[in-house]
Amino acid sequence: MDTELILMQLFSGVALGAILVITALGLSIIFGMMGVVNFAHGALFMVGAYAGLWVASLTGSFWWGLIVAPIMIGVFGMLIEFVLIRRLYGRSIDDPLLLTFGLSYVLVEGVRIVFGSDGIPFPTPSLLTGVVDLGVGFFPIYRIFVVALVFAIVVLLWLGLEKTKFGLIVRAGSRDPMMMRVLGVDIGKVWLAVFGLGIGLAALGGVLAGPMRSVNPEMGALVLAEAFVVTVIGGLGSLVGAIIAGLLVGVVISMTALFAPEMATIVMFALMAIVLLIRPQGLFGKLA
């Protein structure tokens, strides 16, 4: 098989992995910091894609859609946390899971009513169309942009969580929220910001995925499954695990699609099963 074709497919896997990383990071942050299993994450990924498309068509600029949509949906996520999820803290972990599961159906049906069930193309910005020669093959400029942007966001996120006072409060609050309350920290505001950040990352993933696939109401279902697989493989609540597992799953899916297309969808579940058999807590997770 042609080496250039293999390299191009490998890079496509890295680009897919970048989308999974940014989406799974949002899921992992919410679970790791708040203990909430957010089953509406895929639906909010989809809503983010539609919001990006709407803002881009309204302004005539993909860049405005890329900037504004994650902020819009992040604020919407904060509203969800404040109005719905906050009432369930201290109860069984199943309660927010079931609530967000039902919310996902509401969001999908709402989008169907407003935009219809057919897929809508999300045009690639003219600045990022075409391919570039990297010496070992020609690669789409847009996918290179996606990988570079996700890398930059991951670095900024790490710096924010590890090197700032807010990051220290978030990490401490995830370990002992009662102690943070005793110290005078309003943990409710911290969780509100964390949930908004996680949902904003999901929406950003949706906008970035838009030009790589058509935008449709069902696009969040597979992404939700992929994000959960990435989170489980990497280790629940582990940001490093989400990054490495996202890239790993993206590459495995892409390379399987090249050699055995009929196996591309199920290979990630097989990979998850293997990891859980060898290391039940995931690659970077910690045993409870």
C-alpha positions in Angstrom: 0.0 0.0 0.0 1.2 3.5 -0.8 3.1 5.1 2.1 1.7 8.5 1.4 -1.8 7.2 1.6 -1.0 5.6 5.0 0.5 8.8 6.3 -2.5 10.8 5.1 -4.8 8.4 6.9 -2.7 8.6 10.0 -2.9 12.4 10.0 -6.7 12.2 9.4 -6.8 10.0 12.6 -4.8 12.7 14.5 -7.3 15.3 13.3 -10.3 13.1 14.4 -8.4 12.5 17.6 -8.1 16.3 18.2 -11.9 16.6 18.0 -12.3 13.7 20.4 -9.7 15.3 22.8 -11.5 18.6 23.0 -14.9 17.0 23.4 -13.7 14.4 25.9 -11.8 17.0 27.9 -15.1 18.8 28.6 -16.7 15.5 29.7 -13.7 14.6 31.8 -13.6 18.0 33.5 -17.2 17.9 34.5 -17.0 14.4 35.9 -13.6 14.9 37.5 -14.4 18.2 39.2 -18.2 17.6 39.9 -18.8 13.9 39.7 -21.6 14.5 37.2 -22.0 12.0 34.3 -23.3 14.3 31.6 -25.2 12.3 29.0 -26.3 15.5 27.2 -22.6 16.2 26.2 -23.1 14.8 22.7 -26.3 16.8 22.2 -24.6 20.0 23.3 -21.7 19.2 20.9 -24.4 19.0 18.2 -26.0 22.2 19.4 -22.6 23.9 19.3 -22.2 22.9 15.7 -25.6 24.4 14.8 -24.9 27.5 16.8 -21.5 28.0 15.0 -23.2 27.5 11.6 -26.0 30.0 12.5 -23.5 32.6 13.7 -21.3 32.1 10.7 -24.2 32.4 8.2 -25.5 35.5 10.1 -22.1 37.3 10.1 -20.7 35.8 7.0 -17.6 34.7 8.9 -16.6 31.2 10.1 -14.3 32.9 12.7 -17.2 34.6 14.5 -19.0 31.3 14.6 -15.8 29.7 16.1 -15.5 32.3 18.8 -19.2 33.1 19.6 -20.8 29.7 19.5 -18.7 28.0 22.3 -19.4 31.1 24.5 -23.1 31.0 23.8 -23.4 27.3 24.5 -21.1 27.5 27.5 -23.5 30.1 29.0 -26.4 27.8 28.2 -24.6 25.0 30.0 -24.2 27.3 33.1 -28.0 27.8 32.9 -28.5 24.0 32.8 -26.3 23.6 35.8 -28.0 26.4 37.8 -31.6 25.5 37.0 -31.5 21.7 36.8 -28.4 19.9 37.9 -27.7 21.9 41.0 -30.9 20.6 42.6 -29.5 17.0 42.4 -26.2 17.5 44.2 -25.9 15.1 47.2 -28.2 12.6 45.6 -27.4 9.4 43.7 -25.1 9.7 40.7 -27.9 8.2 38.7 -30.1 11.3 39.1 -28.0 13.8 37.0 -27.2 11.0 34.6 -31.0 10.4 34.0 -31.7 14.1 33.9 -29.0 14.8 31.2 -30.1 11.7 29.3 -33.6 13.1 29.0 -32.2 16.6 28.3 -30.3 15.2 25.3 -33.5 14.0 23.7 -35.2 17.4 24.3 -32.2 19.1 22.6 -32.1 16.8 19.6 -35.9 17.1 19.0 -35.7 20.8 19.5 -33.0 21.1 16.8 -35.1 18.9 14.5 -38.1 21.2 14.9 -36.0 24.4 14.2 -33.6 23.2 11.5 -35.1 20.0 10.2 -33.7 16.4 10.1 -31.5 16.8 7.0 -27.8 17.4 7.2 -26.6 21.0 6.5 -23.1 21.6 5.0 -20.8 23.7 7.0 -18.5 25.5 4.5 -14.7 25.5 5.3 -13.4 29.1 5.5 -11.6 30.2 2.4 -8.4 30.8 4.3 -8.2 27.2 5.3 -9.2 25.4 2.1 -6.8 23.4 0.0 -3.9 21.2 1.0 -0.3 21.8 1.9 2.8 19.7 1.2 4.5 18.7 4.4 7.3 16.8 2.6 5.8 13.3 3.2 2.4 14.1 1.5 -0.3 16.6 0.9 -2.5 17.3 3.9 -5.7 19.4 4.2 -5.0 22.9 5.7 -8.2 22.8 7.7 -7.3 19.6 9.5 -3.8 21.0 10.3 -5.5 24.1 11.8 -7.8 21.9 13.9 -4.8 20.0 15.4 -2.9 23.2 16.0 -5.9 24.9 17.7 -6.7 22.0 19.9 -3.0 21.7 21.0 -3.0 25.5 21.9 -6.3 25.1 23.9 -5.0 22.1 25.7 -1.9 24.0 26.7 -3.9 27.0 27.9 -6.3 24.7 29.8 -3.4 23.0 31.6 -1.9 26.3 32.5 -5.2 27.6 33.7 -5.8 24.6 36.0 -2.2 24.2 37.2 -0.9 27.7 37.4 -3.7 30.0 38.5 -5.6 30.6 41.7 -8.9 29.6 40.1 -7.3 26.3 38.9 -6.1 25.6 42.5 -9.6 26.2 43.8 -11.1 24.0 41.2 -8.7 21.1 41.9 -9.1 21.5 45.7 -12.9 21.7 45.4 -13.0 18.5 43.4 -11.2 16.7 46.3 -12.9 18.2 49.3 -15.8 20.7 48.6 -16.7 20.8 52.3 -13.3 22.1 53.3 -13.5 24.7 50.6 -16.8 25.9 52.0 -15.3 26.1 55.4 -12.5 28.3 54.0 -15.1 30.7 52.6 -15.1 29.6 48.9 -18.4 29.6 47.1 -18.2 26.1 45.6 -21.4 26.6 43.8 -19.9 29.4 41.7 -16.9 27.2 41.0 -19.0 24.3 39.8 -21.1 26.7 37.7 -17.9 27.9 35.9 -16.5 24.3 35.5 -19.8 23.1 34.0 -19.9 26.1 31.6 -16.3 25.4 30.6 -16.9 21.8 29.9 -20.0 22.5 27.8 -18.1 25.3 26.0 -15.4 22.8 25.0 -18.0 20.4 23.7 -19.5 23.2 21.6 -16.1 24.1 20.3 -15.6 20.5 19.2 -18.9 20.7 17.4 -17.9 23.9 15.5 -14.6 22.4 14.5 -16.2 19.2 13.4 -18.7 21.0 11.2 -16.6 21.5 8.1 -15.3 17.9 8.4 -18.8 16.5 8.3 -22.3 17.7 7.7 -24.2 19.2 10.6 -27.2 17.1 11.5 -29.3 16.4 14.7 -27.8 12.9 15.1 -24.2 13.9 14.9 -23.8 14.1 18.7 -24.9 10.5 19.3 -21.7 8.8 18.0 -19.5 11.6 19.4 -21.0 11.0 22.9 -20.1 7.3 22.6 -16.6 8.2 21.4 -16.1 10.7 24.1 -17.2 8.2 26.8 -14.8 5.6 25.3 -12.0 8.1 25.4 -12.8 9.1 29.0 -12.9 5.5 30.1 -9.7 4.5 28.3 -7.8 7.6 29.6 -9.2 7.2 33.1 -12.3 9.0 34.6 -11.4 12.6 35.5 -7.9 12.4 34.1 -7.1 15.3 31.7 -3.8 13.8 30.5 -5.7 10.5 30.0 -8.4 12.2 27.9 -5.7 13.8 25.6 -3.7 10.6 25.0 -6.7 8.4 24.7 -8.4 10.8 22.3 -5.5 10.8 19.9 -5.1 7.0 20.3 -8.8 6.3 19.5 -8.8 8.8 16.6 -5.7 7.1 15.0 -7.1 3.5 15.6 -10.5 4.4 14.1 -8.8 6.1 11.0 -6.4 3.3 10.3 -9.0 0.6 10.8 -11.2 2.5 8.3 -8.4 2.2 5.8 -7.7 -1.5 6.2 -11.1 -2.9 7.4 -13.9 -0.2 7.0 -16.6 -2.4 8.4 -14.7 -2.6 11.7 -14.1 1.2 12.1 -17.0 1.8 14.4 -16.6 -1.1 16.8 -12.8 -1.1 17.0 -12.9 1.6 19.7 -15.1 -0.5 21.9 -12.8 -3.4 21.5 -9.9 -1.2 22.5 -11.8 0.0 25.6 -12.5 -3.6 26.6 -8.9 -4.5 26.3 -7.7 -1.5 28.4 -10.4 -2.3 31.1 -9.3 -5.9 31.3 -5.7 -5.0 31.8 -6.1 -1.7 33.8 -9.7 -1.3 35.1 -9.2 2.3 36.2 -8.0 3.4 32.7 -4.6 4.3 31.5 -4.2 7.3 33.8 -7.0 6.8 36.2 -6.7 6.1 39.9 -8.4 3.3 41.8 -11.1 4.4 44.1 
